[in-house]
Amino acid sequence: MLYALALAGGTIAYVPFIAILLPMQVAGLAGEEAGITWLAYLTFAGAVTASLAGIGAGWLSDRMKTRRPLVLAGLAASSLTLVTFVWAETFITLLGLLVLWQIGLNLMLAPLMAWAGDCVPDHQKGQLGGWMALAPVAGALATTLITLPGMASPAERLWWVAGMAAVLVAPGVLLAMPRPVPELHSPAPLQTNGLATLAASFRSPALARMWAARLLMQLAQAALFAFLYFWLRSLDEGFAEDSIAQVYSAVLIASLPITLAAGRWSDHTAQPLAPLPVLAVIASAGLAVMALASSPLWAIAGYAVFALAAAVFLALHSAQTLRVLPDPTRRAEHLGWFNLTNTAPALIMPWLTLAVEPAFGFAGLFAILGASALAAAGLLAGISRHAAPEMP
Protein backbone atom coordinates (compact mmCIF):
# COMPACT_ATOMS: atom_id res chain seq x y z
CA MET A 1 0.00 0.00 0.00
CA LEU A 2 2.87 2.37 0.71
CA TYR A 3 4.22 1.68 -2.76
CA ALA A 4 0.80 2.29 -4.34
CA LEU A 5 0.61 5.64 -2.53
CA ALA A 6 4.15 6.55 -3.63
CA LEU A 7 3.30 5.75 -7.23
CA ALA A 8 0.14 7.84 -6.85
CA GLY A 9 2.28 10.73 -5.62
CA GLY A 10 4.58 10.32 -8.60
CA THR A 11 1.57 10.61 -10.89
CA ILE A 12 0.24 13.68 -9.09
CA ALA A 13 3.64 15.25 -9.74
CA TYR A 14 2.87 15.51 -13.47
CA VAL A 15 -0.79 14.80 -14.35
CA PRO A 16 -2.41 18.07 -13.17
CA PHE A 17 0.40 20.10 -14.73
CA ILE A 18 0.47 18.39 -18.12
CA ALA A 19 -3.28 17.86 -18.44
CA ILE A 20 -4.59 21.24 -17.27
CA LEU A 21 -2.12 23.73 -15.80
CA LEU A 22 0.36 23.85 -18.69
CA PRO A 23 -2.34 24.10 -21.41
CA MET A 24 -4.06 26.84 -19.40
CA GLN A 25 -0.81 28.77 -19.01
CA VAL A 26 -0.03 28.36 -22.71
CA ALA A 27 -3.52 29.48 -23.71
CA GLY A 28 -3.20 32.50 -21.44
CA LEU A 29 0.14 33.52 -22.92
CA ALA A 30 -0.40 32.69 -26.61
CA GLY A 31 -4.18 32.47 -27.07
CA GLU A 32 -6.08 29.30 -27.84
CA GLU A 33 -5.29 29.21 -31.59
CA ALA A 34 -1.55 29.80 -31.32
CA GLY A 35 -1.54 27.84 -28.08
CA ILE A 36 -2.06 24.56 -29.94
CA THR A 37 1.19 25.16 -31.83
CA TRP A 38 3.03 26.19 -28.67
CA LEU A 39 1.76 23.13 -26.85
CA ALA A 40 2.78 20.84 -29.71
CA TYR A 41 6.38 22.06 -29.56
CA LEU A 42 6.48 21.90 -25.77
CA THR A 43 5.04 18.38 -25.78
CA PHE A 44 7.66 17.28 -28.30
CA ALA A 45 10.53 18.74 -26.27
CA GLY A 46 9.19 17.28 -23.05
CA ALA A 47 8.87 13.84 -24.59
CA VAL A 48 12.43 13.86 -25.93
CA THR A 49 13.73 14.89 -22.53
CA ALA A 50 11.61 12.32 -20.71
CA SER A 51 12.80 9.53 -23.03
CA LEU A 52 16.47 10.25 -22.47
CA ALA A 53 16.12 11.06 -18.78
CA GLY A 54 14.11 7.90 -18.09
CA ILE A 55 16.78 5.67 -19.62
CA GLY A 56 19.60 7.58 -17.93
CA ALA A 57 17.95 7.57 -14.51
CA GLY A 58 17.21 3.86 -14.83
CA TRP A 59 20.81 3.11 -15.78
CA LEU A 60 22.05 5.13 -12.81
CA SER A 61 19.64 3.42 -10.42
CA ASP A 62 20.78 -0.05 -11.56
CA ARG A 63 24.45 0.87 -11.25
CA MET A 64 23.96 2.33 -7.78
CA LYS A 65 21.93 -0.78 -6.83
CA THR A 66 19.54 1.42 -4.91
CA ARG A 67 16.26 3.17 -5.64
CA ARG A 68 15.34 5.35 -2.67
CA PRO A 69 17.97 8.15 -2.81
CA LEU A 70 17.29 8.84 -6.47
CA VAL A 71 13.52 8.91 -5.93
CA LEU A 72 13.91 11.51 -3.19
CA ALA A 73 16.40 13.56 -5.23
CA GLY A 74 14.06 13.53 -8.21
CA LEU A 75 11.10 14.50 -6.06
CA ALA A 76 12.97 17.52 -4.71
CA ALA A 77 14.29 18.60 -8.12
CA SER A 78 10.97 18.28 -9.95
CA SER A 79 9.03 20.03 -7.18
CA LEU A 80 11.38 23.00 -7.02
CA THR A 81 11.31 23.38 -10.79
CA LEU A 82 7.53 23.07 -10.95
CA VAL A 83 6.81 26.01 -8.68
CA THR A 84 8.99 28.31 -10.80
CA PHE A 85 6.65 27.98 -13.81
CA VAL A 86 4.55 30.79 -12.38
CA TRP A 87 7.23 33.23 -13.53
CA ALA A 88 7.40 31.90 -17.12
CA GLU A 89 6.06 34.47 -19.57
CA THR A 90 7.68 33.46 -22.86
CA PHE A 91 7.86 30.30 -24.94
CA ILE A 92 11.63 29.97 -24.40
CA THR A 93 11.24 30.19 -20.62
CA LEU A 94 8.50 27.58 -20.66
CA LEU A 95 10.68 25.32 -22.81
CA GLY A 96 13.73 25.59 -20.57
CA LEU A 97 11.78 24.96 -17.38
CA LEU A 98 9.95 22.03 -18.96
CA VAL A 99 13.24 20.34 -19.86
CA LEU A 100 14.60 20.77 -16.32
CA TRP A 101 11.33 19.60 -14.80
CA GLN A 102 11.25 16.44 -16.95
CA ILE A 103 14.79 15.52 -15.89
CA GLY A 104 13.90 15.77 -12.21
CA LEU A 105 10.58 14.00 -12.72
CA ASN A 106 12.16 11.01 -14.44
CA LEU A 107 14.93 10.84 -11.87
CA MET A 108 12.08 10.10 -9.45
CA LEU A 109 9.82 7.93 -11.62
CA ALA A 110 12.38 5.58 -13.22
CA PRO A 111 13.64 3.97 -10.00
CA LEU A 112 10.18 4.14 -8.45
CA MET A 113 8.67 2.03 -11.25
CA ALA A 114 11.54 -0.47 -11.19
CA TRP A 115 11.15 -0.90 -7.42
CA ALA A 116 7.89 -2.80 -7.98
CA GLY A 117 9.73 -5.25 -10.21
CA ASP A 118 12.28 -5.78 -7.44
CA CYS A 119 9.70 -6.62 -4.78
CA VAL A 120 6.43 -8.04 -6.18
CA PRO A 121 6.35 -11.77 -7.13
CA ASP A 122 5.09 -12.66 -10.61
CA HIS A 123 2.00 -14.42 -9.28
CA GLN A 124 0.90 -11.09 -7.77
CA LYS A 125 1.60 -8.91 -10.81
CA GLY A 126 -2.11 -8.76 -11.65
CA GLN A 127 -2.94 -7.38 -8.22
CA LEU A 128 -0.03 -4.97 -8.61
CA GLY A 129 -1.62 -3.76 -11.83
CA GLY A 130 -4.87 -3.24 -9.97
CA TRP A 131 -3.24 -1.08 -7.34
CA MET A 132 -1.30 0.79 -10.01
CA ALA A 133 -4.70 2.07 -11.17
CA LEU A 134 -4.75 4.15 -8.00
CA ALA A 135 -2.07 6.38 -9.53
CA PRO A 136 -4.15 7.91 -12.36
CA VAL A 137 -7.10 8.21 -9.97
CA ALA A 138 -4.94 10.23 -7.60
CA GLY A 139 -3.73 12.37 -10.49
CA ALA A 140 -7.30 13.04 -11.58
CA LEU A 141 -8.50 13.87 -8.07
CA ALA A 142 -5.58 16.24 -7.61
CA THR A 143 -6.44 17.91 -10.91
CA THR A 144 -10.06 18.31 -9.83
CA LEU A 145 -9.08 19.71 -6.45
CA ILE A 146 -6.72 22.39 -7.67
CA THR A 147 -9.11 23.58 -10.42
CA LEU A 148 -12.13 24.07 -8.17
CA PRO A 149 -13.30 27.69 -8.46
CA GLY A 150 -11.69 29.82 -5.79
CA MET A 151 -9.54 26.95 -4.54
CA ALA A 152 -6.16 28.40 -5.51
CA SER A 153 -4.46 30.99 -7.66
CA PRO A 154 -2.22 29.86 -10.57
CA ALA A 155 0.88 30.08 -8.37
CA GLU A 156 -0.82 28.27 -5.47
CA ARG A 157 -1.91 25.46 -7.78
CA LEU A 158 1.72 24.63 -8.53
CA TRP A 159 2.55 24.55 -4.82
CA TRP A 160 -0.46 22.31 -4.18
CA VAL A 161 0.76 19.84 -6.80
CA ALA A 162 4.29 19.76 -5.40
CA GLY A 163 3.02 19.38 -1.84
CA MET A 164 0.59 16.55 -2.58
CA ALA A 165 3.27 14.65 -4.49
CA ALA A 166 5.72 14.92 -1.60
CA VAL A 167 3.16 13.86 1.02
CA LEU A 168 2.41 10.63 -0.87
CA VAL A 169 5.87 9.73 -2.19
CA ALA A 170 7.96 10.31 0.93
CA PRO A 171 6.31 7.79 3.34
CA GLY A 172 6.71 4.87 0.96
CA VAL A 173 10.30 5.71 0.12
CA LEU A 174 11.31 6.34 3.73
CA LEU A 175 9.26 3.74 5.61
CA ALA A 176 8.53 0.79 3.31
CA MET A 177 10.50 -2.37 4.15
CA PRO A 178 9.70 -4.90 1.39
CA ARG A 179 10.70 -8.51 1.89
CA PRO A 180 13.27 -9.82 -0.62
CA VAL A 181 12.05 -12.10 -3.42
CA PRO A 182 15.16 -14.02 -4.57
CA GLU A 183 13.68 -15.30 -7.83
CA LEU A 184 13.21 -11.70 -9.01
CA HIS A 185 16.94 -11.00 -8.76
CA SER A 186 18.61 -14.01 -10.40
CA PRO A 187 20.90 -12.99 -13.28
CA ALA A 188 19.51 -13.42 -16.76
CA PRO A 189 21.24 -15.88 -19.12
CA LEU A 190 21.97 -13.05 -21.55
CA GLN A 191 24.95 -11.15 -20.20
CA THR A 192 26.18 -8.57 -22.71
CA ASN A 193 25.37 -4.91 -22.37
CA GLY A 194 21.98 -3.60 -21.34
CA LEU A 195 20.70 -2.53 -24.76
CA ALA A 196 21.96 -5.70 -26.48
CA THR A 197 20.22 -7.83 -23.86
CA LEU A 198 16.97 -5.99 -24.41
CA ALA A 199 17.27 -6.16 -28.21
CA ALA A 200 17.93 -9.90 -28.07
CA SER A 201 14.86 -10.42 -25.92
CA PHE A 202 12.69 -8.93 -28.67
CA ARG A 203 13.24 -12.14 -30.63
CA SER A 204 10.31 -13.23 -28.48
CA PRO A 205 7.24 -12.36 -30.59
CA ALA A 206 5.16 -11.97 -27.44
CA LEU A 207 7.40 -9.28 -25.96
CA ALA A 208 7.58 -7.42 -29.26
CA ARG A 209 3.78 -7.51 -29.55
CA MET A 210 3.39 -6.19 -26.01
CA TRP A 211 5.71 -3.28 -26.81
CA ALA A 212 3.95 -2.41 -30.07
CA ALA A 213 0.47 -2.74 -28.57
CA ARG A 214 1.29 -0.38 -25.74
CA LEU A 215 2.78 2.10 -28.19
CA LEU A 216 -0.43 2.09 -30.24
CA MET A 217 -2.63 2.56 -27.20
CA GLN A 218 -0.44 5.33 -25.89
CA LEU A 219 -0.78 7.22 -29.18
CA ALA A 220 -4.42 7.86 -28.33
CA GLN A 221 -3.67 8.51 -24.66
CA ALA A 222 -0.99 11.07 -25.51
CA ALA A 223 -3.25 12.95 -27.92
CA LEU A 224 -6.07 13.32 -25.45
CA PHE A 225 -3.74 14.04 -22.56
CA ALA A 226 -2.38 17.11 -24.35
CA PHE A 227 -5.30 18.27 -26.48
CA LEU A 228 -8.47 17.28 -24.57
CA TYR A 229 -8.81 20.81 -23.22
CA PHE A 230 -8.75 22.35 -26.70
CA TRP A 231 -11.12 19.72 -28.18
CA LEU A 232 -13.84 20.14 -25.58
CA ARG A 233 -13.57 23.91 -25.79
CA SER A 234 -14.02 23.64 -29.59
CA LEU A 235 -17.37 21.91 -29.01
CA ASP A 236 -18.48 24.27 -26.26
CA GLU A 237 -16.58 27.45 -25.48
CA GLY A 238 -18.23 27.53 -22.07
CA PHE A 239 -16.78 24.17 -21.07
CA ALA A 240 -14.67 25.21 -18.06
CA GLU A 241 -11.41 23.65 -16.93
CA ASP A 242 -12.95 22.46 -13.65
CA SER A 243 -15.62 20.54 -15.62
CA ILE A 244 -12.92 18.83 -17.70
CA ALA A 245 -11.07 17.83 -14.55
CA GLN A 246 -14.25 16.49 -12.92
CA VAL A 247 -15.04 14.28 -15.92
CA TYR A 248 -11.47 13.01 -15.96
CA SER A 249 -11.64 12.21 -12.25
CA ALA A 250 -14.97 10.39 -12.44
CA VAL A 251 -13.78 8.12 -15.23
CA LEU A 252 -10.55 7.17 -13.49
CA ILE A 253 -12.26 6.56 -10.14
CA ALA A 254 -14.55 4.10 -11.92
CA SER A 255 -11.48 2.38 -13.40
CA LEU A 256 -9.98 1.46 -10.01
CA PRO A 257 -12.39 -1.35 -8.95
CA ILE A 258 -12.47 -2.68 -12.51
CA THR A 259 -8.68 -2.86 -12.68
CA LEU A 260 -8.44 -4.52 -9.28
CA ALA A 261 -11.03 -7.13 -10.27
CA ALA A 262 -9.38 -7.80 -13.64
CA GLY A 263 -5.94 -8.07 -12.04
CA ARG A 264 -7.08 -10.55 -9.41
CA TRP A 265 -8.89 -12.59 -12.05
CA SER A 266 -5.78 -12.74 -14.25
CA ASP A 267 -3.67 -13.92 -11.29
CA HIS A 268 -6.14 -16.61 -10.25
CA THR A 269 -6.64 -17.94 -13.79
CA ALA A 270 -2.95 -17.67 -14.78
CA GLN A 271 -3.95 -15.66 -17.88
CA PRO A 272 -2.21 -12.33 -17.21
CA LEU A 273 -2.70 -10.93 -20.70
CA ALA A 274 -6.27 -12.06 -21.38
CA PRO A 275 -8.05 -8.80 -20.43
CA LEU A 276 -5.83 -6.60 -22.62
CA PRO A 277 -7.21 -7.20 -26.15
CA VAL A 278 -10.80 -6.85 -24.89
CA LEU A 279 -9.96 -3.51 -23.30
CA ALA A 280 -8.26 -2.29 -26.49
CA VAL A 281 -11.41 -3.02 -28.53
CA ILE A 282 -13.55 -1.10 -26.03
CA ALA A 283 -11.15 1.84 -26.18
CA SER A 284 -11.41 1.84 -29.98
CA ALA A 285 -15.21 1.97 -29.72
CA GLY A 286 -14.97 4.99 -27.42
CA LEU A 287 -12.75 6.80 -29.91
CA ALA A 288 -15.25 6.06 -32.68
CA VAL A 289 -17.99 7.75 -30.63
CA MET A 290 -15.70 10.74 -30.07
CA ALA A 291 -15.00 11.00 -33.81
CA LEU A 292 -18.75 11.20 -34.50
CA ALA A 293 -19.64 13.45 -31.57
CA SER A 294 -21.23 16.79 -32.39
CA SER A 295 -22.29 17.80 -28.89
CA PRO A 296 -20.56 17.89 -25.50
CA LEU A 297 -22.84 15.11 -24.19
CA TRP A 298 -21.76 12.60 -26.84
CA ALA A 299 -18.18 13.82 -26.61
CA ILE A 300 -18.08 13.10 -22.89
CA ALA A 301 -19.77 9.71 -23.36
CA GLY A 302 -17.20 8.63 -25.94
CA TYR A 303 -14.33 9.96 -23.87
CA ALA A 304 -15.61 8.13 -20.78
CA VAL A 305 -15.65 4.80 -22.63
CA PHE A 306 -12.19 5.33 -24.09
CA ALA A 307 -10.58 6.66 -20.90
CA LEU A 308 -12.04 3.89 -18.74
CA ALA A 309 -10.82 1.10 -21.02
CA ALA A 310 -7.43 2.75 -21.59
CA ALA A 311 -6.82 3.32 -17.87
CA VAL A 312 -7.47 -0.34 -17.04
CA PHE A 313 -5.41 -1.49 -20.03
CA LEU A 314 -2.36 0.61 -19.19
CA ALA A 315 -2.32 -0.28 -15.50
CA LEU A 316 -2.51 -4.02 -16.16
CA HIS A 317 -0.01 -3.79 -19.02
CA SER A 318 2.49 -1.90 -16.83
CA ALA A 319 2.43 -4.60 -14.18
CA GLN A 320 2.80 -7.46 -16.65
CA THR A 321 5.69 -5.69 -18.37
CA LEU A 322 7.73 -6.09 -15.18
CA ARG A 323 7.57 -9.88 -15.48
CA VAL A 324 9.00 -10.01 -19.01
CA LEU A 325 11.95 -7.63 -18.78
CA PRO A 326 14.99 -9.73 -19.68
CA ASP A 327 17.63 -8.93 -17.03
CA PRO A 328 16.82 -8.28 -13.35
CA THR A 329 20.19 -6.60 -12.82
CA ARG A 330 19.23 -3.97 -15.40
CA ARG A 331 15.53 -3.73 -14.60
CA ALA A 332 15.30 0.05 -14.36
CA GLU A 333 17.41 0.64 -17.48
CA HIS A 334 15.36 -1.82 -19.52
CA LEU A 335 12.16 -0.33 -18.17
CA GLY A 336 13.39 3.03 -19.44
CA TRP A 337 13.77 1.60 -22.94
CA PHE A 338 10.42 -0.17 -22.75
CA ASN A 339 8.78 3.01 -21.50
CA LEU A 340 9.62 4.70 -24.78
CA THR A 341 6.12 3.47 -25.54
CA ASN A 342 4.99 6.18 -23.10
CA THR A 343 7.14 9.02 -24.45
CA ALA A 344 7.44 8.20 -28.16
CA PRO A 345 3.73 8.92 -28.78
CA ALA A 346 4.30 12.41 -27.45
CA LEU A 347 6.96 12.81 -30.16
CA ILE A 348 4.50 11.68 -32.82
CA MET A 349 1.21 13.18 -31.69
CA PRO A 350 2.03 16.91 -31.93
CA TRP A 351 2.94 16.60 -35.59
CA LEU A 352 0.09 14.20 -36.37
CA THR A 353 -2.31 16.61 -34.69
CA LEU A 354 -0.95 19.61 -36.58
CA ALA A 355 -1.17 17.68 -39.87
CA VAL A 356 -4.63 16.13 -39.39
CA GLU A 357 -6.63 18.57 -37.24
CA PRO A 358 -6.57 21.63 -39.58
CA ALA A 359 -7.75 19.54 -42.56
CA PHE A 360 -10.07 16.96 -40.99
CA GLY A 361 -10.75 18.32 -37.52
CA PHE A 362 -10.54 16.34 -34.34
CA ALA A 363 -12.95 13.77 -35.85
CA GLY A 364 -10.30 12.68 -38.35
CA LEU A 365 -7.69 12.50 -35.62
CA PHE A 366 -9.89 10.31 -33.42
CA ALA A 367 -10.63 7.98 -36.34
CA ILE A 368 -6.90 7.37 -36.79
CA LEU A 369 -6.44 6.81 -33.07
CA GLY A 370 -9.36 4.37 -32.97
CA ALA A 371 -7.69 2.32 -35.70
CA SER A 372 -4.46 2.23 -33.71
CA ALA A 373 -6.30 0.92 -30.62
CA LEU A 374 -7.94 -1.77 -32.74
CA ALA A 375 -4.53 -2.77 -34.09
CA ALA A 376 -3.28 -3.10 -30.48
CA ALA A 377 -6.11 -5.53 -29.78
CA GLY A 378 -5.10 -7.61 -32.78
CA LEU A 379 -1.47 -7.76 -31.66
CA LEU A 380 -2.40 -9.00 -28.19
CA ALA A 381 -5.17 -11.40 -29.16
CA GLY A 382 -2.75 -14.09 -30.28
CA ILE A 383 -0.90 -14.19 -26.95
CA SER A 384 -3.75 -13.45 -24.52
CA ARG A 385 -4.21 -17.07 -23.44
CA HIS A 386 -0.58 -17.58 -22.41
CA ALA A 387 0.30 -17.30 -18.72
CA ALA A 388 3.39 -15.32 -19.65
CA PRO A 389 5.32 -14.46 -22.80
CA GLU A 390 8.10 -16.92 -23.60
CA MET A 391 11.52 -15.47 -23.09
CA PRO A 392 14.58 -16.37 -25.19
N, C-alpha and C positions, 0 to 999 in steps of 0.2 A: 504493500500500500504506500509506503514511503517513496518507493521508486515511481509508482504511478503518479503521485503528487508532484514529484520532481519533474517528471516528463511533462505534466500539465503546466508547471511553471515555465519550463522551456518553451512551450507553445505560446503561452501568454506573452512571452518576451517578444514575439514577432507578429502574431496574428492580428491583434487590434491595429498595430501600426501599418502593416502591409495592406490589410483589407479595407481600412477606413481612414485612419489618421493621415497616412501619406497621400492617398488620392484627394482627400479634403484639402490638405495643404497645397498640393499641386494645383488643384482647381482654383483655390483662392489666389495663388500667385500668377497663374498663366491663363485662367479662364477655362471653361469646360471644353471648348473646342481644341484649343492648343494644348490643354492639359493631357489629352489622350496621347499626343505625340511625346510630350515630356515624360509621361508615365511609361510609355513604351521604352524609351531610352534608359530611364532609371531602372526599370525591371530587367532589361538586358544586362546592364552593368552589375546590378545586384546578383543576378544569377551566375555570371562569370566569376565574380568574387566568391560567392558561396560554394561553387564547384571546387575551385582551387583550395579555398580555406578548409572545406570539409575533408578533402583528401590529406592536406597537410596536417591538420589537427589530429586526424586519425592516426597518421604515421607517427606523429610525435607521442601520442598517447600509448601506442603499442611499444615504442622504443623505451619510454619511461616506465612501462609496465605498471602504470597507475592511471586512474581515471579522475579521482576526486580533485586534486589540485588544479587540473586544467579546467574542470567544470566551474570551480569557484572563480578562477581567473577570468574565464570567458564571461561569466555572469557579471562580474564587476566591470569589465571593459565594455560590454554591450550596453549595460545600464547607463554608464556614464556618458557614452556616446549618444544614446537615445535622447536623453534630456536636453542635449544641446541643439536638437533639430528646431527648437522653438525660435532660434536666432537665424535660421536659414532663410534667406530672402531671394536668392538667385538659383538658377539651375546648377551652376558649377558648385555652389556650396552644398546643395542637396546631394549632388553626385559624390563629392568627397566624403561627406558624413556617412552616406549610405555604404560606401566601400569600407570605411573603418568599422561601422556598426556590424556589417556582415562578417568581418573577420572575427570580431569578438563573439558574435552569436554562434558561429560555427566552432570556435574554440570551446564553447560550452556544450553544444549539441552533439558533436561527433563522439567524444568519449561517453557522454550520457547515454546515447543510443547503444553503443557497444557494450556498456555495462550490463544491459539485460541479457545479451548473448553470453556474458561471462557467468551469469548466476542462475538463469532459469532453465531447467531441464527441458529436453525436446518434447516430452510427453505433456508438458504444461504450456507449450507455445501458443496453443489456441486460447487458453485463458489469459495469457499475456496479451494477445491481440485484443481480447475483450477489454482489458483494463487500459490498453493503449488508447481506446476510444474515448477515455476520460479527457485526454489531452485536447482534442479539438473542441470538446464541450466546454472545457475551461476557457479556451481561447475565445469561444463565442460568447460565453457569459461575461467575460472581461470586456469584450467589445461592446456588449449591450450596456454594461454598467457605466462605462466611461462616456458613452454617447447619450445618456439620459439628459433631457433638457435641464439645464441649471446645475448639473452634477459637477462639472469641472470646466475650467477654461482650457484653451488649447495647450498651454504650458503645463497646467495641472494634469491633463490627461496623460502626458508623457511620464510624469512622475508616478502617477497611479499604475501605469503599465510596469515600470521598473520595480516599483515596490511590491506589487502582487507577484511578479516573477521571483523576486528574491525570497519572499515569505514561503513560497512553495518549494523552490529548489533547495534552499539551504538545509532544511531538516533532513531530507533524504541523503544528501551528500555528507552531512556531518554525523548523523546518528545511525544510519542503516548499517547493519552488520550481517550481510548475506552469508549463508553457509556455502562452503566450496562444493562444486560439482565437478569431480575429477574428469569425467568423460567429456566435459566441454572444453578441456584444456590440453588434450593429447595432441601432439604435433601431427600435422597432416602429412601424408606420404609424399606430397609434392613439395620439395624444398629447394626452390630457386630464389628468385626475388619476388617481391609482393605482387607486382603487376603481371609477371609471367605466370605465377601460380593462379591468379584470377583468370587470366586469358585461357590457360589450359583447362580450367574447370568449365568453361563455356562450351567445351566439346559435349557436355551433357545437354541434350536438347531441352530437357525440362528446365534447367536453370536459365538457358537462353530465352525460352518462352516466358518465364516469369519476369525476366528483365524487360523484355519487349512489351509485355502486357501492362506492366506498371507504367512504362513510359507513355503508352497510348492513353491510359486512364488519366495520367497526370497532365497530359496536354489539355484536356477539358478542365481539370481542376485549376490549372495555372491561369487559363483564360478567364474563368469566372472569378478567381481570387483577385485578379488585378482590375478587371473591367466590369464587374457586377454593378458597382455604383453607377457607372456611366450608362449601362444598359437600362437599368430600372428608371433612371432619371429621363432617358429618352422616351420611355413609354408614358411616364407621368412626372412632369417637372416638380410636382408637389410631393414626390416620394422622398421623405426626409431620411437623413442618415441613421437616426435612431430606429426607424421602421425597418431599414435594411438589416441592421444589427439584430433586431428582435426576431426577424424571420430566420436569420442565420443561426441564432441561438436555439430556437425551437426545433429546427431540423436536427441539429447535432445532439441535443438532449435526447430526442427520440432515438437516435442511432445507438446510444450507449447500451440499453438493455438488449437491443437486437444483436449487437456485436458480442456482448457477453454470452448470450444464448448460442449464437453460431460458433463461437470459439470453444465453448464447452462441448457442444455437439461434435465438432471436428476432432477434439481430443478423445472423446469416448468412442467414436466410431473409427478412429485411426484413418480418417480421410481429411487431412488438413487443408487440402486445396479445393475440396468439393464445392464450398459456397461461392468461390470467386467468380467462375463464369456466369453463374446465375445473377450475381450482383452486377456484373458488367452489362448484361442484357437489360436489366432494369434501369441502369444509369443511361444507357442509350435511348431507352423509351422516354425518359425524362427530358433529355436534350431534344428529342423530336417534338415534344410538346412545347418546349421553349422556342424552337424555330418557328412554330406555327402561331405562337401567342401574339395577340393583338391588343390585349388588355392586361393591366397589372394583375388581375385575379388569375388568369391563365398562366401568366409569366411566373407568378409565385408558386402555383401548383406544379408546373414543370420543374422549376428549380428545386422544390421540396423533394420530388421523386429522385431527381439526379443526385442532389447533395446527400440524401439519406443513403442511397445505394453506394455512392462513392466513398462516403465516410466509413461505412462498414468494410468495404472492399480494401481500402488503404490500410486500415488498422490491422486487419487479419493478414494482409499481404506482408506488412512490415514485420510482424512476429514470425511468420514462416520463413521469411528471408534469412533470419538469424540462424536457422537450422541448416541452411544449404551453403553458407559461406565456406570457402574451401580450406582455410588455414586458421585455426584458433589463435595462433600466435600473432596473426596480422588482422584480427577481426575488425578493429576500428578502421584500419587503412582500407581493407576490402569493402567495408560498409560505405566508406566515402566514395569509392568507385561505383558501387552499386547504386548509391543515392544520387548519382548523376541523373537517374530517372526522375528525381524530384526537381533538379535545377535545370537540366537541359530543356524541358518544356518552356521554362521562362526565357530561354534564349530563342526559342522558335516562335512562341506565341505573339510577342510584340510585332514582329514583322508579318506574320500571318494575319493578325488583326488589322494592321495598317493596309495590307494588300486586299483583304476580303471585305472588310466592313464598309469602306467608302463605296464600293461597287454593288455589293449584295446585301449590305446591312448586317445586323447581328443575326438575322435568320439564316443567312448563308454560312456564317461562321459556326453556328450551332449545328447545322446539318453536317458539316465536316467533322466536328467534334463527336457527334453521335455515331458517325461511321467508324471513327477511331475506337470508341468504346466497344462497338460491336466486334471489331477486329480483335480487341483484347479478349473478349469472351471466346472467340474461336481459337486463339492461341492456347488458352488455359483448358478448354474442354477436353482435349486429348490427354491431359495429365491429371485431371481432377479426381480420378478414382485411386490414384497412387497415394500411399501413406506418406511418402516423401520422395522428392526427385532423386534419381540415382546419380551418385557422384562418380567421377572418374577414378 
